[in-house]
């Protein structure tokens, strides 16, 4: 058995067990939070094996003055090849575990109320609702911020895993908001919003929520400006899209080919 496959199997078993223990909440929109998402030994290797920033692409939209505050790196084979075999096997093994269709079904089941609302389907059908994975590495630095937004409707579920080295960055997590007409909230940033909950950015933890972007329900979330001296906020953003063309093509081919083909035929 290859190193990559051993990593995939170890992560997959652990992932499914931990997702069973995820803390689910319906407010301010359907979401869950889970700790110890991956095996400790593999997580420690991931933190130590984070690629250098030179392997990431700069997201100019988030530039601040002369500094770039946000970078992204894909997890396709071509993206990881420059890292060397050992490092690439680690990230491919983790990626393959996250991309497994059994993980998607577990995530969608944990978020069943939101998935059912999103697609207008009964709870019994949520595990088979459209969802194609795109895991990518992100890193943000001091000055990065993003205003409250619900996410594009192309996304079905947004999941973010902290890759923090220790608890010193636990305050850097994503904030969930609710719209507030309170005059106090109209005068302070972000204007018109009240903080509903902030996710912890503790090591090896993750949150996930159903993307809702309708007139009556929106999954408002964002991030206040990262404080001075916070270091680099590393994370693995794991998205599920409704269209297989938006997912990681290697994962779609490996785990979702029959469902993707059926969806294309229906379209």
Beta strands, then each sheet from edge to edge (+ up, - down):
strand 1: 23-25
strand 2: 31-34
strand 3: 57-58
strand 4: 70-74
strand 5: 132-140
strand 6: 146-149
strand 7: 155-162
strand 8: 175-179
strand 9: 193-198
strand 10: 206-210
strand 11: 221-223
strand 12: 233-241
sheet 1: 1+ 2- 10+ 7- 12+ 5- 4+ 3-
sheet 2: 6+ 11- 8+ 9-
end
